[in-house]
């Protein structure tokens, strides 16, 4: 197992785990921060694409449709997740968004009739039990937390759509950096009118506000996604998928340390049950 790839995997997961912290402390609204997350990343990603020394696959109509679908799905993922972070705890929002891998297998089952294994169904039932525990915690957390949890589940559905679209694009030979540059640009185009229509202020009030958005765009989005994409190409798929469960754990730790967000016993137990369910479901999907 390449040691740098392993380091890249955990570093990338940690970078992404910081994203809900940036959203919480941002000087702009959830939709606006989702827009800047990708808009500020676009120039950096195209610069990296220009520096990449790889053969370019010519894009045809099939590529364009899949890339458009991936960009639209990622726009929905970010928009719903950023609102979820505002309404519920960082721990709940991040854990629920990670149900995406379960929705991927459910989509394959429903659309392509590939029957899931018994282990996957066990993992699904376990994850749902954990979700029920998290929802119970939210009912006591704040009046809006239940809405935030629901938005977290919708986030997972959009991210599952994104993952399926990206897999199809990668199977057609599109390099990772190029894929990220194109899909991020498309996502930006989708999110701009949504951010404008939301009525939120698009511009942060201070220089620190811009630095927070740059951290979200360059550290969490570009570095986080890029490192994980690199690691997934050099590590066994089963190990990588399980190791990425490190992300919601780190997000909860960051929220506790940096935001003073409490973790109650039922929430911790629910989180453990959700992670166990996702682990079993991913093992049953291999």
C-alpha positions in Angstrom: 0.0 0.0 0.0 1.7 3.2 -1.1 2.4 5.4 2.0 1.9 8.7 0.2 -1.4 7.6 -1.2 -2.5 6.6 2.3 -1.4 10.0 3.6 -3.2 11.7 0.8 -6.5 9.9 1.6 -6.6 10.9 5.2 -5.3 14.5 4.5 -8.0 14.9 1.8 -10.7 13.6 4.2 -9.5 16.1 6.9 -9.6 19.0 4.4 -13.2 18.2 3.4 -14.1 17.8 7.1 -13.2 21.4 7.5 -15.8 22.6 5.0 -18.8 22.7 7.4 -16.7 24.9 9.7 -16.0 27.4 6.9 -19.7 27.4 6.0 -20.7 28.1 9.7 -18.3 31.0 10.1 -18.8 32.5 6.6 -20.0 36.1 6.3 -22.3 35.1 3.4 -25.4 32.9 3.3 -25.4 29.1 2.6 -26.2 29.4 -1.1 -23.7 32.2 -1.6 -21.0 30.2 0.2 -21.8 27.2 -2.0 -21.3 29.4 -5.1 -18.0 30.9 -3.9 -16.8 27.4 -2.9 -16.7 26.4 -6.6 -16.3 29.8 -8.2 -13.0 30.5 -6.4 -11.8 27.0 -7.1 -12.3 27.2 -10.9 -9.2 29.3 -11.7 -7.0 27.0 -9.6 -8.4 23.8 -11.1 -8.0 25.1 -14.7 -4.4 26.1 -13.8 -3.7 22.6 -12.6 -5.3 21.2 -15.7 -3.1 23.3 -17.9 0.0 22.1 -16.0 -1.0 18.5 -16.1 1.0 16.4 -18.5 -1.5 13.9 -19.6 -3.2 12.9 -22.9 -6.6 14.6 -23.4 -9.6 12.6 -24.4 -11.7 14.4 -27.0 -15.1 15.3 -25.5 -18.2 14.2 -27.5 -21.9 14.6 -26.9 -22.0 11.6 -24.4 -19.2 13.2 -22.4 -21.0 16.5 -22.4 -24.3 15.0 -21.1 -22.5 13.1 -18.3 -20.5 16.2 -17.3 -23.6 18.3 -17.3 -25.4 15.8 -15.1 -22.4 15.7 -12.7 -22.2 19.4 -12.5 -26.0 19.7 -11.8 -25.8 17.0 -9.2 -22.9 18.6 -7.4 -24.7 21.9 -7.4 -27.7 20.3 -5.6 -25.4 18.5 -3.2 -23.6 21.7 -2.2 -26.7 23.9 -2.0 -28.6 21.4 0.2 -25.6 20.5 2.4 -24.7 24.1 3.1 -28.3 24.8 4.2 -28.3 21.6 6.3 -25.1 22.8 8.1 -26.9 26.0 9.0 -30.0 24.3 10.5 -28.6 21.2 12.3 -25.4 20.2 14.0 -22.2 19.7 11.9 -22.0 16.1 13.1 -25.5 15.2 12.0 -25.2 17.1 8.7 -21.9 15.4 7.7 -23.0 11.9 8.8 -26.3 12.1 6.9 -24.5 13.4 3.8 -22.3 10.3 3.9 -25.3 8.1 3.3 -24.6 8.7 -0.4 -22.9 5.4 -0.8 -26.0 3.6 0.3 -28.1 5.6 -2.2 -25.7 4.7 -4.9 -26.4 1.0 -4.4 -30.1 1.6 -4.0 -30.1 3.4 -7.4 -28.2 0.5 -9.0 -30.8 -1.9 -7.6 -33.8 0.1 -8.7 -32.5 1.3 -12.1 -30.3 -1.6 -13.3 -32.0 -4.3 -11.3 -28.7 -5.4 -9.6 -30.0 -7.1 -6.5 -28.0 -6.0 -3.4 -26.4 -8.5 -1.0 -27.7 -9.5 2.4 -24.8 -7.7 4.0 -25.8 -4.5 2.2 -29.3 -4.8 3.5 -28.0 -5.4 7.0 -25.9 -2.2 6.7 -28.9 -0.3 5.3 -31.0 -1.3 8.3 -28.2 -0.5 10.7 -27.7 3.0 9.2 -31.4 3.7 9.3 -31.4 2.8 13.0 -28.5 5.3 13.5 -30.4 8.0 11.6 -33.4 7.5 13.9 -31.1 8.1 16.9 -29.7 11.2 15.3 -33.1 12.5 14.5 -34.2 11.9 18.1 -31.2 14.1 19.2 -32.2 16.8 16.7 -35.7 17.1 18.2 -34.0 18.2 21.4 -31.3 20.3 19.7 -33.3 23.1 18.2 -36.6 23.7 16.3 -34.8 23.8 13.0 -32.5 20.8 13.5 -35.0 18.3 12.1 -35.2 20.3 8.8 -31.4 20.3 8.7 -31.3 16.5 9.1 -33.8 16.2 6.2 -31.7 18.4 4.0 -28.7 16.3 4.9 -30.5 13.2 3.5 -31.4 15.1 0.3 -27.7 16.0 0.1 -26.8 12.4 0.1 -29.2 11.7 -2.7 -27.6 14.4 -4.9 -24.1 13.3 -4.0 -25.0 9.7 -5.0 -26.2 11.0 -8.4 -22.9 12.9 -8.7 -20.8 9.8 -7.9 -22.7 7.7 -10.5 -22.2 10.4 -13.1 -18.5 10.8 -12.3 -18.0 7.0 -12.5 -19.5 7.0 -16.0 -17.2 9.9 -17.0 -14.1 8.3 -15.6 -14.9 5.0 -17.4 -14.8 7.0 -20.6 -11.2 8.1 -19.9 -11.4 11.6 -18.6 -8.5 12.5 -16.3 -9.3 13.5 -12.7 -8.0 17.1 -12.8 -9.9 17.8 -16.1 -13.0 16.2 -14.6 -12.8 18.4 -11.5 -12.2 21.6 -13.6 -15.1 21.0 -16.0 -17.6 19.8 -13.4 -16.7 22.6 -11.0 -17.2 25.2 -13.8 -20.6 23.7 -14.6 -21.6 23.7 -10.9 -20.6 27.3 -10.6 -22.9 28.2 -13.6 -25.8 26.4 -11.9 -25.3 27.9 -8.5 -24.8 31.6 -9.6 -28.5 32.2 -10.5 -29.6 30.3 -7.5 -27.4 32.4 -5.2 -28.7 35.6 -6.9 -32.3 34.5 -6.5 -31.8 33.6 -2.9 -31.6 37.2 -1.8 -28.4 36.5 0.2 -25.5 38.9 0.2 -23.0 37.6 -2.2 -20.0 39.6 -1.0 -18.3 39.1 2.4 -18.0 42.3 4.5 -14.3 41.9 5.4 -11.0 40.6 4.1 -11.2 37.8 6.7 -14.5 36.8 5.1 -12.8 36.4 1.7 -10.1 34.3 3.4 -12.7 32.0 4.8 -14.2 31.5 1.4 -10.8 30.9 -0.1 -10.2 28.3 2.6 -13.5 26.6 1.6 -12.6 26.7 -2.1 -8.9 25.9 -2.1 -8.4 23.7 1.0 -11.7 21.9 1.4 -12.8 21.7 -2.3 -9.7 21.7 -4.4 -7.1 20.1 -2.1 -9.6 17.8 -0.4 -11.2 16.4 -3.5 -7.9 16.3 -5.4 -6.1 14.4 -2.7 -8.9 11.9 -2.4 -9.1 11.4 -6.2 -5.3 10.7 -6.2 -5.6 8.3 -3.3 -8.5 6.4 -4.9 -6.4 5.7 -7.9 -3.6 4.1 -5.9 -5.4 2.3 -3.0 -7.7 -0.7 -2.9 -11.3 0.4 -3.4 -12.6 -1.4 -0.3 -10.0 0.1 2.0 -10.5 3.6 0.5 -14.3 3.6 0.9 -14.1 2.6 4.5 -11.2 5.0 5.3 -13.3 7.9 4.0 -15.6 7.4 7.0 -12.8 9.3 8.8 -14.3 12.5 7.3 -17.5 12.8 9.4 -15.6 11.9 12.5 -13.1 14.7 11.9 -16.0 17.1 11.1 -17.6 16.4 14.5 -14.2 16.8 16.2 -13.6 20.2 14.5 -17.1 21.4 15.3 -16.6 20.5 19.0 -13.1 22.1 19.2 -13.6 25.1 17.0 -17.3 25.9 17.4 -18.0 24.5 20.8 -20.7 22.3 19.4 -21.6 19.7 22.0 -21.9 16.0 21.4 -24.4 14.3 23.5 -24.3 10.5 24.3 -27.3 9.6 22.1 -25.8 11.5 19.2 -22.4 9.8 19.6 -24.1 6.4 19.7 -26.2 7.3 16.7 -23.1 8.4 14.8 -21.3 5.2 15.6 -24.3 3.1 14.4 -24.6 5.2 11.1 -20.9 4.7 10.4 -21.2 0.9 11.2 -24.2 0.7 8.8 -22.3 2.6 6.0 -19.3 0.3 6.6 -21.4 -2.8 6.2 -23.3 -1.4 3.2 -20.0 -0.6 1.4 -18.6 -4.0 2.2 -21.8 -5.6 0.8 -21.6 -3.5 -2.3 -18.1 -4.6 -3.4 
